[in-house]
């Protein structure tokens, strides 16, 4: 049985949250997966976007809720 090919199109690059020694970057992008609707996406990408790690994709509604929740976060509660 042939593996299903997953496609992605970066609509807009928002920024890089972190980068590790091997060149993988945790990025925030607006992405269309398999020609679907554009979603906010946070995940790890290998150099040149050749490989992709696990992450999370959020709809517009989910981003609005997350944004509201993050406004209530006290950064001093989070350990470095």
C-alpha positions in Angstrom: 0.0 0.0 0.0 1.5 3.3 -1.1 2.0 6.0 1.6 -0.1 9.1 1.3 1.9 12.2 0.4 1.4 15.2 2.6 1.9 18.6 1.0 2.4 21.9 2.7 2.5 25.5 1.5 3.9 28.2 3.7 1.5 31.1 3.1 3.4 33.4 5.6 6.4 32.9 7.8 5.8 34.6 11.2 9.1 33.8 12.9 11.4 31.3 14.6 10.9 30.5 18.3 14.1 28.4 18.7 16.9 26.7 16.9 18.9 23.6 18.0 22.5 22.7 17.2 21.6 20.5 14.3 19.8 23.3 12.5 16.2 22.4 13.2 14.0 25.4 13.9 10.8 25.7 15.8 8.8 28.0 13.6 5.5 29.8 13.6 4.0 30.0 10.1 0.6 30.2 8.4 0.4 27.0 6.4 -2.0 25.2 4.1 -1.7 21.4 4.5 -2.9 19.3 1.6 -4.4 22.4 -0.1 -6.7 22.9 2.9 -7.5 26.1 4.7 -4.6 28.2 6.0 -3.9 27.6 9.7 -1.4 29.0 12.2 1.2 26.3 12.6 3.9 25.8 15.3 6.3 22.9 14.6 10.0 21.9 14.1 11.4 22.1 10.6 14.7 20.7 9.4 17.2 22.8 7.4 15.7 24.1 4.2 12.3 22.6 5.2 13.4 19.2 3.9 12.0 17.4 6.9 9.2 18.3 9.3 8.6 17.3 12.9 5.5 17.1 15.0 3.6 20.2 15.8 0.3 21.9 16.1 -2.0 23.6 13.6 -4.7 26.0 14.9 -7.7 27.5 13.2 -8.5 31.2 13.3 -11.0 30.6 16.2 -8.4 28.5 18.1 -5.8 31.2 17.7 -8.1 33.8 19.1 -8.8 31.7 22.2 -5.1 30.9 22.7 -4.2 34.6 22.3 -6.8 35.5 25.0 -5.5 32.8 27.3 -1.8 33.8 26.8 -2.7 37.4 27.9 -3.4 36.0 31.3 -0.1 34.1 31.7 2.4 35.4 34.2 5.8 34.6 32.7 7.3 34.5 36.2 5.3 31.3 36.7 7.2 29.5 34.0 10.6 28.1 34.7 13.5 28.8 32.3 
